[in-house]
Amino acid sequence: MRYQDQRNFHRMAINAEAMVIYADNDEMHKVKAICRDLSATGLSLEVEKPIAVGESIEVLIEGVNVKPLDAKAEILRVDETDNGRVLLGCKITSLT
């Protein structure tokens, strides 16, 4: 049986530098990330250390000749990668 993608919106590979901002124990953290892919409703981010599932984050992606992306998102999934980094699967909750 062939795999069928059940997504309403297809993801686009972008591999763009991003900044992730989140609070942990009332302390704000800014971490560098690579946005691996992006759709109308979600994105995946590669980071050095895991961030908890359910955490609310802000994602900033500066573009060249395009408007920057500033989105609020919720982490739905945390997976280790083969290179020892972490891939965060996120749902976009709002755009600012």
Biopython code that builds the backbone (N, CA, C, O; Angstrom):
import numpy as np
from Bio.PDB.StructureBuilder import StructureBuilder

atoms = [
    (1, "MET", "N", (0.836, -1.179, 0.000)),
    (1, "MET", "CA", (0.000, 0.000, 0.000)),
    (1, "MET", "C", (0.882, 1.244, 0.000)),
    (1, "MET", "O", (1.833, 1.326, 0.777)),
    (2, "ARG", "N", (0.582, 2.199, -0.851)),
    (2, "ARG", "CA", (1.370, 3.427, -0.951)),
    (2, "ARG", "C", (1.045, 4.383, 0.183)),
    (2, "ARG", "O", (-0.090, 4.457, 0.654)),
    (3, "TYR", "N", (2.068, 5.113, 0.610)),
    (3, "TYR", "CA", (1.900, 6.144, 1.632)),
    (3, "TYR", "C", (1.154, 7.318, 1.035)),
    (3, "TYR", "O", (1.489, 7.769, -0.061)),
    (4, "GLN", "N", (0.152, 7.820, 1.730)),
    (4, "GLN", "CA", (-0.554, 9.015, 1.305)),
    (4, "GLN", "C", (-0.362, 10.084, 2.355)),
    (4, "GLN", "O", (-0.627, 9.865, 3.537)),
    (5, "ASP", "N", (0.101, 11.244, 1.920)),
    (5, "ASP", "CA", (0.290, 12.370, 2.823)),
    (5, "ASP", "C", (-1.080, 12.920, 3.195)),
    (5, "ASP", "O", (-1.853, 13.306, 2.318)),
    (6, "GLN", "N", (-1.386, 12.958, 4.483)),
    (6, "GLN", "CA", (-2.693, 13.397, 4.967)),
    (6, "GLN", "C", (-2.728, 14.884, 5.315)),
    (6, "GLN", "O", (-3.735, 15.371, 5.829)),
    (7, "ARG", "N", (-1.651, 15.607, 5.045)),
    (7, "ARG", "CA", (-1.600, 17.025, 5.390)),
    (7, "ARG", "C", (-2.537, 17.829, 4.493)),
    (7, "ARG", "O", (-2.706, 17.521, 3.314)),
    (8, "ASN", "N", (-3.136, 18.856, 5.069)),
    (8, "ASN", "CA", (-3.942, 19.781, 4.276)),
    (8, "ASN", "C", (-3.062, 20.749, 3.494)),
    (8, "ASN", "O", (-3.462, 21.244, 2.440)),
    (9, "PHE", "N", (-1.867, 21.019, 4.009)),
    (9, "PHE", "CA", (-0.934, 21.927, 3.356)),
    (9, "PHE", "C", (0.405, 21.222, 3.229)),
    (9, "PHE", "O", (0.905, 20.659, 4.203)),
    (10, "HIS", "N", (0.984, 21.246, 2.047)),
    (10, "HIS", "CA", (2.284, 20.607, 1.836)),
    (10, "HIS", "C", (3.392, 21.437, 2.462)),
    (10, "HIS", "O", (3.341, 22.667, 2.470)),
    (11, "ARG", "N", (4.387, 20.749, 2.980)),
    (11, "ARG", "CA", (5.530, 21.441, 3.571)),
    (11, "ARG", "C", (6.555, 21.751, 2.498)),
    (11, "ARG", "O", (6.760, 20.973, 1.567)),
    (12, "MET", "N", (7.191, 22.898, 2.646)),
    (12, "MET", "CA", (8.203, 23.355, 1.713)),
    (12, "MET", "C", (9.547, 23.354, 2.440)),
    (12, "MET", "O", (9.685, 23.981, 3.490)),
    (13, "ALA", "N", (10.527, 22.658, 1.893)),
    (13, "ALA", "CA", (11.862, 22.646, 2.500)),
    (13, "ALA", "C", (12.489, 24.018, 2.308)),
    (13, "ALA", "O", (12.536, 24.532, 1.191)),
    (14, "ILE", "N", (12.976, 24.617, 3.408)),
    (14, "ILE", "CA", (13.596, 25.941, 3.274)),
    (14, "ILE", "C", (14.997, 26.016, 3.878)),
    (14, "ILE", "O", (15.815, 26.803, 3.404)),
    (15, "ASN", "N", (15.297, 25.234, 4.896)),
    (15, "ASN", "CA", (16.628, 25.224, 5.519)),
    (15, "ASN", "C", (17.156, 26.625, 5.806)),
    (15, "ASN", "O", (18.275, 26.967, 5.424)),
    (16, "ALA", "N", (16.342, 27.431, 6.481)),
    (16, "ALA", "CA", (16.685, 28.820, 6.784)),
    (16, "ALA", "C", (17.103, 28.980, 8.242)),
    (16, "ALA", "O", (16.599, 28.284, 9.124)),
    (17, "GLU", "N", (18.031, 29.906, 8.485)),
    (17, "GLU", "CA", (18.415, 30.223, 9.852)),
    (17, "GLU", "C", (17.225, 30.862, 10.561)),
    (17, "GLU", "O", (16.497, 31.665, 9.976)),
    (18, "ALA", "N", (17.036, 30.496, 11.824)),
    (18, "ALA", "CA", (15.911, 31.006, 12.602)),
    (18, "ALA", "C", (16.362, 31.257, 14.039)),
    (18, "ALA", "O", (17.406, 30.772, 14.475)),
    (19, "MET", "N", (15.555, 32.021, 14.757)),
    (19, "MET", "CA", (15.755, 32.255, 16.184)),
    (19, "MET", "C", (14.501, 31.770, 16.892)),
    (19, "MET", "O", (13.386, 32.097, 16.485)),
    (20, "VAL", "N", (14.681, 30.990, 17.951)),
    (20, "VAL", "CA", (13.569, 30.496, 18.760)),
    (20, "VAL", "C", (13.650, 31.169, 20.122)),
    (20, "VAL", "O", (14.698, 31.165, 20.768)),
    (21, "ILE", "N", (12.531, 31.745, 20.552)),
    (21, "ILE", "CA", (12.470, 32.438, 21.840)),
    (21, "ILE", "C", (11.404, 31.746, 22.681)),
    (21, "ILE", "O", (10.286, 31.523, 22.217)),
    (22, "TYR", "N", (11.758, 31.407, 23.931)),
    (22, "TYR", "CA", (10.797, 30.766, 24.825)),
    (22, "TYR", "C", (11.171, 31.037, 26.271)),
    (22, "TYR", "O", (12.308, 31.397, 26.575)),
    (23, "ALA", "N", (10.205, 30.862, 27.157)),
    (23, "ALA", "CA", (10.434, 31.060, 28.593)),
    (23, "ALA", "C", (10.526, 29.701, 29.271)),
    (23, "ALA", "O", (9.767, 28.784, 28.957)),
    (24, "ASP", "N", (11.461, 29.584, 30.199)),
    (24, "ASP", "CA", (11.615, 28.370, 30.998)),
    (24, "ASP", "C", (11.921, 28.819, 32.423)),
    (24, "ASP", "O", (12.935, 29.470, 32.675)),
    (25, "ASN", "N", (11.034, 28.464, 33.350)),
    (25, "ASN", "CA", (11.193, 28.896, 34.747)),
    (25, "ASN", "C", (11.353, 30.409, 34.838)),
    (25, "ASN", "O", (12.245, 30.907, 35.524)),
    (26, "ASP", "N", (10.487, 31.129, 34.147)),
    (26, "ASP", "CA", (10.469, 32.586, 34.141)),
    (26, "ASP", "C", (11.742, 33.212, 33.575)),
    (26, "ASP", "O", (11.977, 34.404, 33.772)),
    (27, "GLU", "N", (12.553, 32.445, 32.889)),
    (27, "GLU", "CA", (13.768, 32.962, 32.264)),
    (27, "GLU", "C", (13.599, 32.850, 30.750)),
    (27, "GLU", "O", (13.241, 31.789, 30.237)),
    (28, "MET", "N", (13.858, 33.951, 30.035)),
    (28, "MET", "CA", (13.737, 33.948, 28.579)),
    (28, "MET", "C", (14.994, 33.345, 27.944)),
    (28, "MET", "O", (16.120, 33.638, 28.347)),
    (29, "HIS", "N", (14.766, 32.495, 26.942)),
    (29, "HIS", "CA", (15.874, 31.872, 26.211)),
    (29, "HIS", "C", (15.753, 32.213, 24.737)),
    (29, "HIS", "O", (14.653, 32.250, 24.185)),
    (30, "LYS", "N", (16.886, 32.462, 24.109)),
    (30, "LYS", "CA", (16.966, 32.644, 22.661)),
    (30, "LYS", "C", (17.962, 31.616, 22.157)),
    (30, "LYS", "O", (19.113, 31.584, 22.595)),
    (31, "VAL", "N", (17.516, 30.780, 21.239)),
    (31, "VAL", "CA", (18.406, 29.761, 20.690)),
    (31, "VAL", "C", (18.370, 29.811, 19.168)),
    (31, "VAL", "O", (17.326, 30.044, 18.559)),
    (32, "LYS", "N", (19.535, 29.588, 18.572)),
    (32, "LYS", "CA", (19.624, 29.526, 17.121)),
    (32, "LYS", "C", (19.045, 28.199, 16.656)),
    (32, "LYS", "O", (19.170, 27.177, 17.330)),
    (33, "ALA", "N", (18.408, 28.236, 15.492)),
    (33, "ALA", "CA", (17.796, 27.047, 14.926)),
    (33, "ALA", "C", (17.922, 27.099, 13.414)),
    (33, "ALA", "O", (18.269, 28.126, 12.832)),
    (34, "ILE", "N", (17.634, 25.976, 12.801)),
    (34, "ILE", "CA", (17.488, 25.913, 11.352)),
    (34, "ILE", "C", (16.060, 25.449, 11.080)),
    (34, "ILE", "O", (15.656, 24.372, 11.516)),
    (35, "CYS", "N", (15.309, 26.261, 10.363)),
    (35, "CYS", "CA", (13.956, 25.874, 9.980)),
    (35, "CYS", "C", (14.099, 24.957, 8.775)),
    (35, "CYS", "O", (14.453, 25.403, 7.683)),
    (36, "ARG", "N", (13.822, 23.679, 8.979)),
    (36, "ARG", "CA", (13.996, 22.683, 7.923)),
    (36, "ARG", "C", (12.869, 22.721, 6.908)),
    (36, "ARG", "O", (13.100, 22.577, 5.708)),
    (37, "ASP", "N", (11.642, 22.918, 7.392)),
    (37, "ASP", "CA", (10.521, 23.028, 6.465)),
    (37, "ASP", "C", (9.410, 23.856, 7.080)),
    (37, "ASP", "O", (9.371, 24.088, 8.288)),
    (38, "LEU", "N", (8.499, 24.299, 6.203)),
    (38, "LEU", "CA", (7.468, 25.244, 6.606)),
    (38, "LEU", "C", (6.218, 24.991, 5.776)),
    (38, "LEU", "O", (6.301, 24.720, 4.578)),
    (39, "SER", "N", (5.055, 25.081, 6.421)),
    (39, "SER", "CA", (3.775, 25.034, 5.708)),
    (39, "SER", "C", (2.894, 26.133, 6.274)),
    (39, "SER", "O", (3.329, 26.913, 7.121)),
    (40, "ALA", "N", (1.671, 26.194, 5.809)),
    (40, "ALA", "CA", (0.744, 27.216, 6.293)),
    (40, "ALA", "C", (0.385, 27.011, 7.756)),
    (40, "ALA", "O", (-0.022, 27.961, 8.426)),
    (41, "THR", "N", (0.528, 25.791, 8.267)),
    (41, "THR", "CA", (0.106, 25.504, 9.640)),
    (41, "THR", "C", (1.203, 24.970, 10.554)),
    (41, "THR", "O", (0.956, 24.762, 11.742)),
    (42, "GLY", "N", (2.407, 24.743, 10.032)),
    (42, "GLY", "CA", (3.442, 24.179, 10.887)),
    (42, "GLY", "C", (4.833, 24.339, 10.320)),
    (42, "GLY", "O", (5.016, 24.808, 9.197)),
    (43, "LEU", "N", (5.821, 23.936, 11.123)),
    (43, "LEU", "CA", (7.211, 23.997, 10.707)),
    (43, "LEU", "C", (8.024, 23.029, 11.538)),
    (43, "LEU", "O", (7.593, 22.600, 12.608)),
    (44, "SER", "N", (9.203, 22.686, 11.042)),
    (44, "SER", "CA", (10.124, 21.887, 11.838)),
    (44, "SER", "C", (11.415, 22.666, 11.999)),
    (44, "SER", "O", (11.910, 23.304, 11.069)),
    (45, "LEU", "N", (11.941, 22.591, 13.211)),
    (45, "LEU", "CA", (13.123, 23.360, 13.588)),
    (45, "LEU", "C", (14.186, 22.421, 14.129)),
    (45, "LEU", "O", (13.900, 21.573, 14.974)),
    (46, "GLU", "N", (15.405, 22.571, 13.648)),
    (46, "GLU", "CA", (16.516, 21.800, 14.187)),
    (46, "GLU", "C", (17.271, 22.671, 15.179)),
    (46, "GLU", "O", (17.695, 23.778, 14.847)),
    (47, "VAL", "N", (17.438, 22.165, 16.407)),
    (47, "VAL", "CA", (18.111, 22.895, 17.478)),
    (47, "VAL", "C", (19.130, 21.980, 18.155)),
    (47, "VAL", "O", (19.150, 20.776, 17.900)),
    (48, "GLU", "N", (19.970, 22.548, 19.012)),
    (48, "GLU", "CA", (20.987, 21.751, 19.705)),
    (48, "GLU", "C", (20.419, 20.936, 20.858)),
    (48, "GLU", "O", (20.816, 19.788, 21.059)),
    (49, "LYS", "N", (19.486, 21.522, 21.624)),
    (49, "LYS", "CA", (18.949, 20.860, 22.810)),
    (49, "LYS", "C", (17.426, 20.813, 22.736)),
    (49, "LYS", "O", (16.816, 21.706, 22.149)),
    (50, "PRO", "N", (16.805, 19.797, 23.316)),
    (50, "PRO", "CA", (15.350, 19.691, 23.254)),
    (50, "PRO", "C", (14.631, 20.790, 24.035)),
    (50, "PRO", "O", (15.145, 21.319, 25.021)),
    (51, "ILE", "N", (13.444, 21.111, 23.569)),
    (51, "ILE", "CA", (12.510, 21.992, 24.265)),
    (51, "ILE", "C", (11.261, 21.154, 24.465)),
    (51, "ILE", "O", (10.892, 20.390, 23.573)),
    (52, "ALA", "N", (10.609, 21.273, 25.591)),
    (52, "ALA", "CA", (9.518, 20.372, 25.974)),
    (52, "ALA", "C", (8.324, 20.424, 25.021)),
    (52, "ALA", "O", (7.952, 21.481, 24.511)),
    (53, "VAL", "N", (7.739, 19.245, 24.799)),
    (53, "VAL", "CA", (6.487, 19.154, 24.056)),
    (53, "VAL", "C", (5.436, 19.978, 24.795)),
    (53, "VAL", "O", (5.361, 19.934, 26.023)),
    (54, "GLY", "N", (4.629, 20.725, 24.055)),
    (54, "GLY", "CA", (3.613, 21.586, 24.641)),
    (54, "GLY", "C", (4.087, 22.996, 24.906)),
    (54, "GLY", "O", (3.278, 23.882, 25.181)),
    (55, "GLU", "N", (5.397, 23.218, 24.828)),
    (55, "GLU", "CA", (5.966, 24.550, 25.073)),
    (55, "GLU", "C", (5.524, 25.518, 23.985)),
    (55, "GLU", "O", (5.477, 25.158, 22.809)),
    (56, "SER", "N", (5.204, 26.738, 24.375)),
    (56, "SER", "CA", (4.901, 27.805, 23.424)),
    (56, "SER", "C", (6.190, 28.533, 23.107)),
    (56, "SER", "O", (6.958, 28.880, 24.004)),
    (57, "ILE", "N", (6.426, 28.765, 21.810)),
    (57, "ILE", "CA", (7.652, 29.423, 21.372)),
    (57, "ILE", "C", (7.313, 30.527, 20.382)),
    (57, "ILE", "O", (6.219, 30.572, 19.820)),
    (58, "GLU", "N", (8.282, 31.418, 20.183)),
    (58, "GLU", "CA", (8.204, 32.403, 19.113)),
    (58, "GLU", "C", (9.328, 32.077, 18.148)),
    (58, "GLU", "O", (10.449, 31.793, 18.570)),
    (59, "VAL", "N", (9.034, 32.116, 16.851)),
    (59, "VAL", "CA", (10.014, 31.784, 15.821)),
    (59, "VAL", "C", (10.202, 32.996, 14.919)),
    (59, "VAL", "O", (9.233, 33.538, 14.387)),
    (60, "LEU", "N", (11.448, 33.416, 14.749)),
    (60, "LEU", "CA", (11.784, 34.539, 13.878)),
    (60, "LEU", "C", (12.675, 34.024, 12.756)),
    (60, "LEU", "O", (13.703, 33.395, 13.003)),
    (61, "ILE", "N", (12.267, 34.300, 11.515)),
    (61, "ILE", "CA", (13.069, 33.927, 10.357)),
    (61, "ILE", "C", (13.209, 35.165, 9.478)),
    (61, "ILE", "O", (12.224, 35.696, 8.966)),
    (62, "GLU", "N", (14.446, 35.612, 9.314)),
    (62, "GLU", "CA", (14.723, 36.762, 8.443)),
    (62, "GLU", "C", (14.886, 36.238, 7.026)),
    (62, "GLU", "O", (15.526, 35.210, 6.804)),
    (63, "GLY", "N", (14.309, 36.943, 6.078)),
    (63, "GLY", "CA", (14.413, 36.534, 4.687)),
    (63, "GLY", "C", (15.208, 37.528, 3.869)),
    (63, "GLY", "O", (15.390, 38.676, 4.275)),
    (64, "VAL", "N", (15.677, 37.091, 2.727)),
    (64, "VAL", "CA", (16.358, 37.959, 1.783)),
    (64, "VAL", "C", (15.328, 38.344, 0.726)),
    (64, "VAL", "O", (14.788, 37.482, 0.033)),
    (65, "ASN", "N", (15.067, 39.617, 0.611)),
    (65, "ASN", "CA", (14.084, 40.147, -0.343)),
    (65, "ASN", "C", (12.653, 39.675, -0.076)),
    (65, "ASN", "O", (11.811, 39.727, -0.973)),
    (66, "VAL", "N", (12.372, 39.221, 1.135)),
    (66, "VAL", "CA", (11.003, 38.864, 1.540)),
    (66, "VAL", "C", (10.784, 39.355, 2.966)),
    (66, "VAL", "O", (11.739, 39.579, 3.709)),
    (67, "LYS", "N", (9.524, 39.517, 3.338)),
    (67, "LYS", "CA", (9.215, 39.929, 4.711)),
    (67, "LYS", "C", (9.669, 38.846, 5.687)),
    (67, "LYS", "O", (9.574, 37.658, 5.378)),
    (68, "PRO", "N", (10.160, 39.243, 6.860)),
    (68, "PRO", "CA", (10.524, 38.237, 7.865)),
    (68, "PRO", "C", (9.282, 37.528, 8.404)),
    (68, "PRO", "O", (8.181, 38.077, 8.394)),
    (69, "LEU", "N", (9.482, 36.309, 8.869)),
    (69, "LEU", "CA", (8.407, 35.546, 9.493)),
    (69, "LEU", "C", (8.553, 35.679, 10.999)),
    (69, "LEU", "O", (9.630, 35.439, 11.545)),
    (70, "ASP", "N", (7.482, 36.057, 11.668)),
    (70, "ASP", "CA", (7.433, 36.136, 13.127)),
    (70, "ASP", "C", (6.181, 35.371, 13.529)),
    (70, "ASP", "O", (5.065, 35.862, 13.360)),
    (71, "ALA", "N", (6.370, 34.167, 14.063)),
    (71, "ALA", "CA", (5.239, 33.296, 14.363)),
    (71, "ALA", "C", (5.292, 32.786, 15.793)),
    (71, "ALA", "O", (6.367, 32.575, 16.354)),
    (72, "LYS", "N", (4.134, 32.594, 16.365)),
    (72, "LYS", "CA", (4.000, 31.877, 17.636)),
    (72, "LYS", "C", (3.681, 30.436, 17.267)),
    (72, "LYS", "O", (2.945, 30.186, 16.313)),
    (73, "ALA", "N", (4.229, 29.496, 18.013)),
    (73, "ALA", "CA", (4.021, 28.086, 17.699)),
    (73, "ALA", "C", (4.016, 27.253, 18.973)),
    (73, "ALA", "O", (4.473, 27.691, 20.029)),
    (74, "GLU", "N", (3.489, 26.047, 18.845)),
    (74, "GLU", "CA", (3.480, 25.082, 19.940)),
    (74, "GLU", "C", (4.249, 23.846, 19.490)),
    (74, "GLU", "O", (4.062, 23.359, 18.375)),
    (75, "ILE", "N", (5.111, 23.347, 20.363)),
    (75, "ILE", "CA", (5.896, 22.163, 20.032)),
    (75, "ILE", "C", (5.012, 20.925, 20.211)),
    (75, "ILE", "O", (4.461, 20.684, 21.285)),
    (76, "LEU", "N", (4.892, 20.145, 19.125)),
    (76, "LEU", "CA", (4.075, 18.932, 19.147)),
    (76, "LEU", "C", (4.910, 17.670, 19.245)),
    (76, "LEU", "O", (4.443, 16.648, 19.749)),
    (77, "ARG", "N", (6.158, 17.736, 18.759)),
    (77, "ARG", "CA", (6.984, 16.533, 18.691)),
    (77, "ARG", "C", (8.450, 16.916, 18.842)),
    (77, "ARG", "O", (8.874, 17.969, 18.365)),
    (78, "VAL", "N", (9.221, 16.064, 19.505)),
    (78, "VAL", "CA", (10.661, 16.268, 19.679)),
    (78, "VAL", "C", (11.351, 14.965, 19.290)),
    (78, "VAL", "O", (11.113, 13.927, 19.907)),
    (79, "ASP", "N", (12.209, 15.018, 18.262)),
    (79, "ASP", "CA", (12.910, 13.824, 17.774)),
    (79, "ASP", "C", (14.407, 14.094, 17.704)),
    (79, "ASP", "O", (14.832, 15.184, 17.322)),
    (80, "GLU", "N", (15.204, 13.093, 18.075)),
    (80, "GLU", "CA", (16.656, 13.205, 17.918)),
    (80, "GLU", "C", (17.007, 12.951, 16.464)),
    (80, "GLU", "O", (16.372, 12.138, 15.792)),
    (81, "THR", "N", (18.035, 13.661, 15.981)),
    (81, "THR", "CA", (18.498, 13.456, 14.610)),
    (81, "THR", "C", (19.744, 12.589, 14.617)),
    (81, "THR", "O", (20.307, 12.316, 15.677)),
    (82, "ASP", "N", (20.177, 12.155, 13.444)),
    (82, "ASP", "CA", (21.374, 11.321, 13.326)),
    (82, "ASP", "C", (22.648, 12.076, 13.689)),
    (82, "ASP", "O", (23.654, 11.463, 14.045)),
    (83, "ASN", "N", (22.610, 13.408, 13.599)),
    (83, "ASN", "CA", (23.807, 14.192, 13.887)),
    (83, "ASN", "C", (23.864, 14.694, 15.333)),
    (83, "ASN", "O", (24.667, 15.572, 15.650)),
    (84, "GLY", "N", (23.008, 14.138, 16.223)),
    (84, "GLY", "CA", (23.046, 14.501, 17.638)),
    (84, "GLY", "C", (22.273, 15.757, 17.982)),
    (84, "GLY", "O", (22.299, 16.204, 19.129)),
    (85, "ARG", "N", (21.588, 16.333, 17.012)),
    (85, "ARG", "CA", (20.768, 17.516, 17.276)),
    (85, "ARG", "C", (19.328, 17.073, 17.484)),
    (85, "ARG", "O", (19.050, 15.876, 17.540)),
    (86, "VAL", "N", (18.418, 18.022, 17.597)),
    (86, "VAL", "CA", (17.019, 17.734, 17.908)),
    (86, "VAL", "C", (16.130, 18.400, 16.862)),
    (86, "VAL", "O", (16.365, 19.545, 16.476)),
    (87, "LEU", "N", (15.114, 17.680, 16.408)),
    (87, "LEU", "CA", (14.148, 18.234, 15.462)),
    (87, "LEU", "C", (12.826, 18.445, 16.182)),
    (87, "LEU", "O", (12.250, 17.505, 16.732)),
    (88, "LEU", "N", (12.348, 19.690, 16.176)),
    (88, "LEU", "CA", (11.081, 20.048, 16.823)),
    (88, "LEU", "C", (10.000, 20.159, 15.764)),
    (88, "LEU", "O", (10.132, 20.942, 14.823)),
    (89, "GLY", "N", (8.932, 19.386, 15.905)),
    (89, "GLY", "CA", (7.765, 19.525, 15.035)),
    (89, "GLY", "C", (6.798, 20.477, 15.697)),
    (89, "GLY", "O", (6.364, 20.231, 16.823)),
    (90, "CYS", "N", (6.449, 21.566, 15.021)),
    (90, "CYS", "CA", (5.665, 22.642, 15.644)),
    (90, "CYS", "C", (4.415, 22.984, 14.844)),
    (90, "CYS", "O", (4.392, 22.906, 13.616)),
    (91, "LYS", "N", (3.377, 23.365, 15.584)),
    (91, "LYS", "CA", (2.139, 23.868, 14.984)),
    (91, "LYS", "C", (2.139, 25.375, 15.148)),
    (91, "LYS", "O", (2.341, 25.883, 16.252)),
    (92, "ILE", "N", (1.913, 26.101, 14.046)),
    (92, "ILE", "CA", (1.838, 27.558, 14.117)),
    (92, "ILE", "C", (0.498, 27.933, 14.739)),
    (92, "ILE", "O", (-0.556, 27.494, 14.279)),
    (93, "THR", "N", (0.550, 28.753, 15.795)),
    (93, "THR", "CA", (-0.678, 29.170, 16.479)),
    (93, "THR", "C", (-1.086, 30.591, 16.101)),
    (93, "THR", "O", (-2.268, 30.928, 16.173)),
    (94, "SER", "N", (-0.131, 31.429, 15.700)),
    (94, "SER", "CA", (-0.452, 32.778, 15.223)),
    (94, "SER", "C", (0.747, 33.381, 14.515)),
    (94, "SER", "O", (1.896, 33.003, 14.747)),
    (95, "LEU", "N", (0.439, 34.337, 13.639)),
    (95, "LEU", "CA", (1.484, 35.091, 12.942)),
    (95, "LEU", "C", (1.385, 36.539, 13.392)),
    (95, "LEU", "O", (0.288, 37.075, 13.549)),
    (96, "THR", "N", (2.544, 37.173, 13.602)),
    (96, "THR", "CA", (2.531, 38.581, 14.009)),
    (96, "THR", "C", (3.230, 39.443, 12.989)),
    (96, "THR", "O", (3.317, 40.658, 13.164)),
]
sb = StructureBuilder()
sb.init_structure("model")
sb.init_model(0)
sb.init_chain("A")
sb.init_seg("    ")
for serial, (resi, resn, name, xyz) in enumerate(atoms, 1):
    if name == "N":
        sb.init_residue(resn, " ", resi, " ")
    sb.init_atom(name, np.array(xyz, "f"), 0.0, 1.0, " ", f" {name:<3s}", serial, name[0])
structure = sb.get_structure()
